[in-house]
Amino acid sequence: MSVPITPLADYVVAVAEVAASKTMSGLYLPEAAKEKPKIAKIVAVGKAVQELKLNDRIIYKTYSPTEVKVGSVEYILVKEEDVLATVK
């Protein structure tokens, strides 16, 4: 996957996971009721990033990312300090 965004300094570029459209009991959720995902997969890292790497799945602060849509893909830019954890 070629990423059209190159992060600077301690920023990472990630793609958010798709929000669930159906509950565990089988009910479909309307668009307004879907909770934005807070887990994303890193697709590019800045030169000053120390602990994160490509393809890490991360949990990030809700209000910290900058969202950018390029083509049909929505990317998020997050500072390394706003990443709370990695997911295995």
Contact map, one row per residue, 1 for C-alpha under 8 A:
1110000000000000000000000000000000000000000000000000000000000000000000000000000000000000
1111000000000000000000000000000000000000000000000000000000000000000000000000000000000000
1111110000000000000000000000000000000000001100000000000000000000000000000000000000000000
0111110000000000000000000000000000000000000000000000000000000000000001000000000000000000
0011111000001000000000000000000000000000000100000000000000000000000000000000000000000000
0011111100001000000000000000000000000000000111000000000000000000000000000000000000000000
0000111111111000000000000000000000000000000111000000000000000000000000000000100000000000
0000011111100000000000000000000000000000000011110000000000000000000000000000000000000000
0000001111100000000000000000000000000000000001111000000000000000000000000000000000000000
0000001111110000000000000000000000000000000011111000000000000000000000000000001100000000
0000001111111000000000000000000000000000000011011000000000000000000000000000111100000000
0000001001111100000000000000000000000000011111001000000000000000000000000000111100000000
0000111000111110000000000000000000000000011110000000000000000000000000000011110000000000
0000000000011111000000000000000000000001111100000000000000000000000000000011110000000000
0000000000001111100000000000000000000001111000000000000000000000000000001111000000000000
0000000000000111110000000000000000001111100000000000000000000000000000000111000000000000
0000000000000011111000000000000000001111100000000000000000000000000000000000000000000000
0000000000000001111100000000000000001000000000000000000000000000000000000000000000000000
0000000000000000111110000000000001111000000000000000000000000000000000000000000000000000
0000000000000000011111100000000001000000000000000000000000000000000000000000000000000000
0000000000000000001111100001111001000000000000000000000000000000000000000000000000000000
0000000000000000000111111111100000000000000000000000000000000000000000000000000000000000
0000000000000000000111111111100000000000000000000000000000000000000000000000000000000000
0000000000000000000001111110000000000000000000000000000000000000000000000000000000000000
0000000000000000000001111110000000000000000000000000000000000000000000000000000000000000
0000000000000000000001111111000000000000000000000000000000000000000000000000000000000000
0000000000000000000001111111100000000000000000000000000000000000000000000000000000000000
0000000000000000000011100111110000000000000000000000000000000000000000000000000000000000
0000000000000000000011100011111011000000000000000000000000000000000000000000000000000000
0000000000000000000010000001111111000000000000000000000000000000000000000000000000000000
0000000000000000000010000000111111000000000000000000000000000000000000000000000000000000
0000000000000000000000000000011111000000000000000000000000000000000000000000000000000000
0000000000000000000000000000111111100000000000000000000000000000000000000000000000000000
0000000000000000001110000000111111110000000000000000000000000000000000000000000000000000
0000000000000000001000000000000011111000000000000000000000000000000000000000000000000000
0000000000000000001000000000000001111100000000000000000000000000000000000000000000000000
0000000000000001111000000000000000111111000000000000000000000000000000000000000000000000
0000000000000001100000000000000000011111000000000000000000111100000000000000000000000000
0000000000000001100000000000000000001111100000000000000011110000000000000000000000000000
0000000000000111100000000000000000001111110000000000000011110000000000000000000000000000
0000000000000111100000000000000000000011111000000000001111000000000000000000000000000000
0000000000011110000000000000000000000001111110000000111111000000000000000000000000000000
0010000000011110000000000000000000000000111110000000011000000000000000000000000000000000
0010111000011100000000000000000000000000011111000000010000000000000000000000000000000000
0000011101111000000000000000000000000000011111101001110000000000000000000000000000000000
0000011111110000000000000000000000000000000111111000000000000000000000000000000000000000
0000000111000000000000000000000000000000000011111000000000000000000000000000000000000000
0000000111100000000000000000000000000000000001111100000000000000000000000000000000000000
0000000011110000000000000000000000000000000011111111000000000000000000000000000100000000
0000000000000000000000000000000000000000000000011111000000000000000000000000000000000000
0000000000000000000000000000000000000000000000001111100000000000000000000000000000000000
0000000000000000000000000000000000000000000010001111110100000000000000000000000100000000
0000000000000000000000000000000000000000010010000011111100000000000000000000000000000000
0000000000000000000000000000000000000000011110000001111100000000000000000000000000000000
0000000000000000000000000000000000000000111000000000111110000000000000000000000000000000
0000000000000000000000000000000000000000110000000001111111000000000000000000000000000110
0000000000000000000000000000000000000011110000000000001111100000000000000000000000000111
0000000000000000000000000000000000000011110000000000000111110000000000000000000000111110
0000000000000000000000000000000000000111000000000000000011111000000000000000000000111110
0000000000000000000000000000000000000111000000000000000001111101100000000000010001111000
0000000000000000000000000000000000000100000000000000000000111111100000000000000001110000
0000000000000000000000000000000000000100000000000000000000011111100000000000000000000000
0000000000000000000000000000000000000000000000000000000000001111100000000000000000000000
0000000000000000000000000000000000000000000000000000000000011111110000000000010001000000
0000000000000000000000000000000000000000000000000000000000011111111000000001111000000000
0000000000000000000000000000000000000000000000000000000000000001111100000001110000000000
0000000000000000000000000000000000000000000000000000000000000000111110000111100000000000
0000000000000000000000000000000000000000000000000000000000000000011111000111100000000000
0000000000000000000000000000000000000000000000000000000000000000001111111110000000000000
0001000000000000000000000000000000000000000000000000000000000000000111111110000000000000
0000000000000000000000000000000000000000000000000000000000000000000011111000000000000000
0000000000000000000000000000000000000000000000000000000000000000000011111100000000000000
0000000000000010000000000000000000000000000000000000000000000000000011111110000000000000
0000000000000011000000000000000000000000000000000000000000000000001111011111000000000000
0000000000001111000000000000000000000000000000000000000000000000001111001111100000000000
0000000000001111000000000000000000000000000000000000000000000000111100000111110000000000
0000001000111100000000000000000000000000000000000000000000000000111100000011111000000000
0000000000111100000000000000000000000000000000000000000000010001110000000001111101100000
0000000001110000000000000000000000000000000000000000000000000000100000000000111111100000
0000000001110000000000000000000000000000000000001001000000000000000000000000011111100000
0000000000000000000000000000000000000000000000000000000000000000000000000000001111110000
0000000000000000000000000000000000000000000000000000000000011001000000000000011111110000
0000000000000000000000000000000000000000000000000000000001111000000000000000011111111100
0000000000000000000000000000000000000000000000000000000001111000000000000000000011111100
0000000000000000000000000000000000000000000000000000000001110000000000000000000000111110
0000000000000000000000000000000000000000000000000000000111100000000000000000000000111111
0000000000000000000000000000000000000000000000000000000111100000000000000000000000001111
0000000000000000000000000000000000000000000000000000000010000000000000000000000000000111
